[in-house]
Structure formats: structure tokens, C-alpha cells
Amino acid sequence: MVKQKSSTDIKSISQIIAQEEFKDIREIAESYNVIEEFYTIFPELKKIATPKKVEDRVLFIKVENSVWKSELFLYRKQITEKINRFFNKQILKTIKLI
């Protein structure tokens, strides 16, 4: 006779993804979210900066010119903190301006 699964045997996708073996997938998804939400967090940067990638918890941002690059460099800690606050967890260690 086949045993039927009870409701306690069924897990949601979020429960499955929360398991340790899916850590890499979670990190990729979080990185993607940082890129996708960048202009929601910083709408004023839309014309001068473009988020390119997140690698090893470092966000790489392409900046329009050296003047803006210098300005944003001064605020890199605040930018990192604001992104981490937005996601309610430490997703980024820092940013790198390119």
C-alpha cells in the first residue's frame, strides 16, 4: 500500500530554498535583487551610475565620469549601508566604482 503524504511532509519553496544546500542559489538571487532594486533605492543616481554585478558581496557600479566617481567614493559606506538596510540583511560588504 502506498503511503500518502501528510501536510507536514509538504514543504514550501521558501522552506526548500532556505536549506543549506541551496545557499549559492540564495546568494545569486540576492545579488540579482540588488541590481534590480538599485534605482528604487537610489533613483537620483539613474543618470550617472549603473549597477553591473555583485561578486563576493561587492557591488560593482559603472559611473558616468571621474567627478561623479569621486563623489560616490566618499559615500560608498552610506550606499552599502542603505542597500543592506533596504533588504534587512547584510548582502553587501562594500561597493566598487568602475
C-alpha positions in Angstrom: 0.0 0.0 0.0 1.3 3.5 -0.9 1.7 5.9 2.0 0.0 9.2 1.4 1.9 12.4 2.2 0.6 14.4 5.1 0.5 18.1 5.1 3.6 18.1 7.4 5.6 16.3 4.7 5.0 19.1 2.1 7.4 22.0 2.2 7.0 25.4 0.5 9.6 26.6 -2.0 10.9 29.1 0.5 11.5 26.3 3.1 13.3 24.3 0.5 15.4 27.3 -0.7 16.3 28.1 3.0 18.1 24.8 3.3 21.9 25.0 3.5 22.5 23.1 0.2 20.7 26.0 -1.7 22.9 28.7 -0.2 24.5 29.5 -3.6 21.1 29.9 -5.2 20.0 32.3 -2.5 23.1 34.4 -2.9 22.6 34.6 -6.7 19.0 35.7 -6.2 20.0 38.3 -3.6 22.7 39.6 -6.0 20.1 39.9 -8.7 17.7 41.7 -6.4 20.4 44.3 -5.5 20.8 45.1 -9.3 17.1 45.1 -9.9 16.2 47.4 -6.9 19.2 49.7 -7.2 17.2 52.6 -8.8 14.3 52.0 -6.3 16.8 52.7 -3.5 18.7 55.4 -5.4 16.5 57.0 -8.0 18.7 60.1 -8.1 21.6 58.0 -9.5 19.8 56.8 -12.6 21.6 59.2 -14.9 25.1 58.9 -13.5 25.6 55.3 -12.3 24.7 51.8 -13.5 24.9 48.7 -11.3 26.8 46.0 -13.2 27.2 42.9 -11.0 27.6 41.6 -7.4 30.6 39.4 -6.9 31.8 38.1 -3.4 29.3 40.6 -1.8 30.9 43.6 -3.6 28.6 45.7 -5.9 30.3 46.9 -9.0 28.9 50.2 -10.2 29.8 51.9 -13.5 29.9 55.6 -13.1 29.5 58.2 -15.8 32.6 60.2 -15.2 35.5 60.7 -12.7 33.9 63.6 -10.9 30.8 61.5 -10.0 33.1 58.6 -9.3 35.0 60.7 -6.7 31.7 62.0 -5.2 30.3 58.5 -4.9 33.5 57.1 -3.5 33.1 59.4 -0.5 29.6 57.9 0.1 30.5 54.3 -0.5 29.9 53.3 3.1 26.5 55.0 3.2 25.5 53.5 -0.1 26.4 50.0 1.2 24.5 50.5 4.5 21.4 51.8 2.7 21.3 48.8 0.4 21.7 46.4 3.4 19.0 48.3 5.3 16.6 48.1 2.3 17.0 44.3 2.3 17.1 44.0 6.1 20.3 41.9 6.0 24.0 42.3 5.1 24.0 41.5 1.4 27.0 43.7 0.6 30.4 44.3 2.2 31.2 47.3 0.0 30.9 48.8 -3.4 33.5 49.2 -6.2 33.2 52.1 -8.6 34.3 51.3 -12.2 
